Amino acid sequence: MTRAFIVLAALALAACSTAEVLDVPPDPPSHRLVAYVHGGTPGAIGRIGAEKLTHVNVAFANVTPDGEVVLDDPADARRLRAAVGLRERNPDLKVLLSVGGWGWSENFSDAALTAASRERFAESAVALVRAHGLDGLDIDWEYPGQRGEDNVFRDEDRETFTLLLGAVRDALGDGQLLTIAAAAGQTYLDHTDMAAAHRPLDFVNLMTYDFSGSWSARTGHHANLHPSDAVPGAPSTSQAVEQMVAAGVPAEKIVIGAAFYGYRWSGVEASADGLGQPYAGPVTTHSYADLVAKSIGRDGYRRVWDEAAQAPTLWNPGTRTFISYEDEASVARKAEYVRERGLGGLMYWQHLHDPDERLLDAARAVLR
């Protein structure tokens, strides 16, 4: 062993020791990895594995009847502060405020209707970004030109949606981000002009989940990657991506969604392991953490993997209950698809459904 080798070995050991002391973070993900966070305590938000992510979207700000963007819950400011604090562990992390969502989209159509109302919306939203030290905005209008949860809607929404995004882009200025959450499927595309609407955006979060649920006549996959042979004609993530690309959105701007929750159907007809079957109900929603604790590998449930759909389900023949959900295998497969298809990344709803970060780790292992 030469003296030079000994010196080099000593330097290498010292470097390793220094890295351990400084807790050097891993390399950033190769694609966008976006966590939505809704509710929760500042403490729970502060425990998020920030070094695994590129973006955190804190949901939701509301839109008032006069078109201003506001924080309804006094705790939201504390949640935003906790999310911004994650930059201490990942200085490159981008923190955005998500506006709207299913329950807070009632007044979007009015806010987008005129130049004056669009300016009021944009200025109030950007004021929140600046007041809380955020990196941008995520607009989650559910949905332009559609009623959603009993929302105001108009035919003009198709045009004014694009104009609203342009007004927000102008108000944000350079260096700050603007994204949207977009519904998966042709109906959303028929009511928007995504070839124009994507231009002021940094990327589009495509909500590739909720394909089936309590609104469906039969059980089904709710977040499957590809079509299922067992449920012909049902939607899928890959189909939604191709529709969005055909509508004019570049593939590299599309961030597909993973669901960190599942749906449980009751009173399901006992055939085909419960998939694609009529049911008596009810249908309930469960976080991934709840499914791990109570259903996956427990209480008579059997996991069934749909190879065509690249999606798991749980079937309990004794109680005739069926669960559609995502697990580590399906999330990893979606992350692989991101790389294969040249997409912009993966997002998920929502982080607090998987506090142990099992699903996040599955995605991060692929997008490393």
Summary of the structure (lengths in Angstrom):
residues: 368
radius of gyration: 22.0
end to end distance: 36.5
largest distance: 79.1
contacts: 1289
relative contact order: 0.12
helix: 38%
strand: 22%
